[in-house]
Amino acid sequence: MQTIYTDGIANITLIDGIIRLDLVNITQVEQEKANIRPVAALALSVPALLRTHEQLSQAINKMVEDGILKKNDPANAVTDGATQPG
């Protein structure tokens, strides 16, 4: 099995019932703008996407319960490493 590290998702598209996710890595940050490089693409059926969502939600909830993660107020959510104005 191959392991692919990704910093995030650049695009999500739905074409002919298949969800396509473009996985990207951040190569560097210049003047608060991230340079990204595509590393792979992931294709899922809609049912597979829904199962993945459920599995990720369960994993996140477990990490919150274990004290590994802390849920924040959505108004102060962190995106791309920068706090969004509330």
N, C-alpha and C positions, 0 to 999 in steps of 0.2 A: 504494500500500500504506500502511496506517495503522500508526503506531508507538504502542504503549501501554507506558508505564513502570509497573512494579509493584514494590512492596517485598516481596511474597510472596503466599502462597496461604492463604486462610482456610478453605476447605472443599474436600474432594474426595469426590465421590459417584459411584457406579456405578448407573445407571438404564437398564434395557433395553439393556445392552451398550455404553452410551456413558459415558465418564468425563467428569465435569464438574468443572472447577476454577474456584473463585471467586477472582479476582485482586483484591488490595487494596493500598492505599497507607496508610502510617502518617502521620497528620496531625499528631500531637503525642504526647509522652510526659509523663504526669502521675503522680507518685508511683509510678514504676516500672511503670506500666500504659500500654500503647500504645493510642491511639485510632485505629481503622482505618476506612477508607472504601472501600467496593467501587468498583472502577473498570471491571471487565469480567469476562466469563466466557469460559472456553475449553472447548470440547467436542471430545473425541477418541475415536476407536474404540480398542478394546483394542490391536489391532496398531499403530496410530499412537502410542499411549502407549509401547509397548515400543520402537518405533523412536526416539522422542524420548528415552527413557531412555538408549539406546545412544549417540545423538549427543551428549547432554549429558555422559555419562561420558567419551567420547573427548575432548571439548573440555576438561573438567576435567583429565584426565590430561595433555593437551598443555600446559596452563597450569602444571601441577606440574613437568613436564619442563623447561619454559622458565624456571622459577624465579619465575613470577608468583604462584603459590599455593603454600602449604605445607600438607601433610596433617598434621593433629593427631591425637593419641590420642583415640579416641572417648569415653573417660571424661572428657576435658576439652573436649568439643565446645562450640562457641558457638551458642546459639540465641537469637533475638530480641535480640542484642546483650549478653546476660548469660551469664557462665560458669556452667554447671551444676555443682552439688557432685559431687565424685568419690566 
